[in-house]
Amino acid sequence: MEPLSQMNIREVQEALYRDPSPRMICACQNDSRQGVRRLAVQLVKYQQAQVLEQARIQQLLVEENKLWKQGYLLLAGVDEAGRGPLAGPVVAGACILPAKFDLPGLNDSKMLTESKREKLFIQIQKQAIDYAIGSAEPAEIDALNILQATKLAMKRSIEGLTIRPHYLLIDALNLPDVQLPQLPLIGGDHLSASIAAASILAKVTRDRLMVQLHSLYPEYTFSKNKGYGTSEHMQVLKRLGPCPLHRKSFAPVRQETSIS
């Protein structure tokens, strides 16, 4: 490689990309050109961020590591999206991650922007050993109650897996109807990488579905509110009453049903 002093800034940047070693960074830090020194600062910050991100991901694998060491090699994280909305299904995801994966930014779906969720959704699908989605429809929610419907959606997501997991890591809930060893983790979507991945699968799937359902009942703007009881949604609900996608057992909808 030619001496640093004989390279222009673009060539230095390319050299740093090929060789981000401490020696190369030190040479850039001592260069007389401000632009070259700035490249070194940016690279150091990037490397530090990478170390922190790797440490954060390892923290998300504490429960997985315990179970892997016990011989449970196929761990399925299970989580839901859509317990709170007034309309639409509750959707659950089940996801088996490999021991080694590359999912920077993996986190509880509620902590991520829509664009980041969409990106991770695709990456999780590509890297997961197996994954599946299950759901329970508004009529089932009304018949069973939201808690039991959520458990049903989770059960369906697990049954949708083509590979039978050895163990389940579930966000907050226990599934007595599923004959697999399981660990309910309160706040599991920010404690377990497997549950976080399942939460993203469930959230993105449900959001996309609500966008599609918007065309059936555009007055309720489901593409925007995803079925949640926003002020705009409530105003339309008061004016038109519920549609077939609404959960009539939920108090705000039940109230408007009785009024209409």
Secondary structure, DSSP 8 states (H G I E B T S, - for coil): ---GGGS-HHHHHHHHHH---HHHHHHHHT-S-HHHHHHHHHHHHHHHHHHHHHHHHHHTTHHHHHHHHTT---EEEEEEE-SS-SBS-EEEEEEE--SS---TT---GGGS-HHHHHHHHHHHHHH-SEEEEEEE-HHHHHHH-HHHHHHHHHHHHHHT-SS--SEEEEES---TTS-S-EEEETTGGGT-HHHHHHHHHHHHHHHHHHHHHTTTSGGG-HHHHTT---HHHHHHHHHH---TTB-TTSHHHHHHHHH-
